[in-house]
Amino acid sequence: MQRTNFGEMVCSIARTVDVFGEPWTPLILRDVWVGLSRFEQLQADLGISRKVLTERLHYLVEHGVLDRRPYDRRPRYEYVLTEKGAGLVDVLMVMTAWGDKWLAGEAGPPVHYRHHACGEISGVELRCAHCGEPMRAYDVDPLPGPGSAA
């Protein structure tokens, strides 16, 4: 079965899903972000098949989300986030806030985030880059941008 190429759609969400929408990808990025950078570490933590992990890592390197760097004289590599990959981790933090609010249950959130700038434990909140006010789904109107389809 041929996978739909969302990257060709004139939609930033579809284009992001093309890179980020496969179910293992956010979990791989989470692991790299928290410091699991080697193939064997990722495979052990996720329980993912070696074949699928190899394919996903190749895809993420090819799309500029991860860099692959040698760490041994043998052909062994570790994976690190690129700036593009760090931007996707921002998406993961927003997903985490949603999961903490709606799915954490009585036990509460499984992870807390300490903000480097102030040292406090905090959550992520979307805010307007212009005025600083919170931005939620009902606070904005989607309008056509310069790259929109006619």
N, C-alpha and C positions, 0 to 999 in steps of 0.2 A: 504494500500500500504506500503510495507517494504522500509525503508530508506536505501540507500546504505551506507555501513560502510567504509567511507573514511579513518578511522584510521588504517585500515589493509593494506592500499596501501604503497608501498615503495616510498614515496614522502613526503617531509616535508610540501609542500603546501597542499596536500590532508589531511595530518594528522592535520594540523592547521584548515582547513575548517571543519573537523569533530567536533572540539570543538567550533569554532568561526563563522562558516558559516551560522548558522541559523539567519534570519534577525533581531530578537529581541536582540540577544546577544551583538552586539556592542553597541546598545543603552542602554542596562542595564549596561554594563561596563562603558560607558560614564557617566551615572548618578551616579554610585557608586564612580567613580573617582572625580566627582565634589562635592561630599558630600551628595548625597541622599542615605542613607544607610538602611532605613527601608522599609519594604514591602509596607506599605500604601503610602509612599512618591514615591516610584518607580511606583506603580500602578497608582497613580494620575497623575504623570508627563507624563508617557508613554501612558496612556489610554489603556493599555494592559489588557486582561481578567485575572482575578485572577488565573484561572486554568493554563493558559499558563505561567504566571509569576512564579507561584509555580514550574512548571515543569522546566523552564529555570534556576531558582535559584538552585534547587536541582541538576541539571546537572552540573552547574558551580562549586558548592561546591564539588560534587563527583569527578570532574576532577581537583580539586586543584587550580581553578582560583579565587574563592572567599572563604573566611572563614565566618562561621556563628557564631555570638557571642550573648549570651543573654544580654538584656539591661533592663529587667524588671523581677520581681518575677514571673509574669505570663509567660507562654511559648511564649515570644516575642523575636525576634532576629533582629539584624542588620547585614548587610553584608559589609565586607571589602575586599579590594584587597589583594591577596597574592603576593609574588614575581613573581610567574607565571602570575598572572593577570595583574600586573604592566607591564610585558613584552608585553602583548597584548594591553595595552594602548599605548605603543610605536607604535604598528601597527596602532592604531586609529589616532595617530598624523600624521603618513605618509598618511593615508587615508584623513585626514583633509586637508593636504597640496594639495593633488590632487583635492579635492572638491573645495578648495579656488581658485585654478588656473583655473579649467575648468567649474565650476558650480555656482560660487558665483554671477555672474551677475554684473550689474552696482552698486548695493548696497554694494558690497564688502563682505569680510568674516564676518560671524556672531560672530566669537570669535577670540581674540588675545591671545597669550601665552607670559607671562613674564618669562624669564629664571632666576632661582634663583641665579645662579653663578654670573651673570653680571647685573641683574636687567633690562635688555633691553627687549623690545617686539621683538620677533623673530619667525621665522618659523622653521620647521624641514627639514633637508636635509640629505640624505644618503651619507655617506662618507666611503671610504675604511679604515678599521681598521689598515691596515699596513702603508699606505703612506699618508692618510688624504685627498686624492683627491676625488672629487664627484664620486658617483657610480650611473649610470643610466642604463637602459636596454641595450643600445648599447655600454656600456663601459665594459661589462663583457662577459666571455664565460662560460656557465655552463659545468662543467666537472664531471665525476663520482667521488663520494666520497666513503669512506670506508663502508658506509651502503647501497650502491646502489645495485640494483638487477643485477644479472649476465647478 
